[in-house]
Amino acid sequence: MHLREYLFKNRMKKVDFANLIKYSDYYVAAIAEGKVKPGRKFAQIVEEFTNGQVTAKECLEYYDHFQEEMRKRK
């Protein structure tokens, strides 16, 4: 599951999630929207906080997947 999907399913705002994991809301929003590739530390924190519902691997791969989809649309 991707971070964006996790937040939606759990009815959690990006800013609230950011506050819980002690990251900026801008950074969390940019990652959830596929605009920024997260670092490994962030991905591991997300996996721990979500109890594995969003794995570090999924978190890291979402940016690449999103960018590939955007290239296909052009």
C-alpha positions in Angstrom: 0.0 0.0 0.0 1.3 3.5 -0.7 1.4 6.3 1.9 -1.3 8.2 0.1 -3.7 5.2 0.2 -2.8 4.6 3.9 -3.7 8.1 4.8 -7.0 8.0 2.9 -8.0 4.6 4.3 -7.2 5.8 7.9 -8.8 9.2 7.3 -5.6 10.9 8.4 -4.5 14.3 7.1 -1.0 14.6 5.8 -0.2 17.3 8.4 -1.4 15.1 11.2 0.7 12.2 10.0 3.7 14.5 9.6 3.4 15.7 13.2 3.2 12.1 14.5 6.4 11.1 12.8 8.1 14.4 13.3 8.6 15.4 9.7 7.5 18.5 7.9 4.0 18.4 6.4 5.4 19.7 3.1 7.8 16.7 2.9 5.1 14.2 3.8 2.7 15.7 1.3 5.3 15.8 -1.5 6.1 12.1 -0.9 2.5 11.0 -0.7 1.8 12.8 -4.0 4.9 11.2 -5.7 6.7 14.6 -6.2 9.7 13.7 -4.0 11.6 10.5 -3.5 11.8 9.7 0.2 15.0 8.8 2.0 15.6 5.4 3.5 15.2 6.7 7.1 11.8 8.2 6.3 10.7 5.0 4.6 11.7 3.0 7.6 9.8 5.3 10.0 6.7 5.1 7.8 6.9 1.3 7.8 7.3 1.2 11.6 4.5 3.7 12.2 2.1 2.0 9.9 2.9 -1.4 11.4 4.0 -2.6 8.0 0.9 -1.6 6.1 3.2 0.7 4.1 6.5 -1.0 3.7 9.8 0.8 3.3 10.1 -0.8 -0.2 6.7 0.5 -1.3 7.4 3.9 0.0 10.7 4.1 -1.9 9.3 2.6 -5.1 6.2 4.8 -5.3 8.1 7.9 -6.6 9.7 5.9 -9.4 6.3 4.4 -10.3 4.6 7.8 -10.2 7.3 9.4 -12.4 7.0 6.5 -14.9 3.2 7.0 -15.1 3.7 10.7 -15.7 6.2 10.0 -18.5 3.7 7.7 -20.2 1.1 10.4 -20.2 3.3 12.8 -22.2 
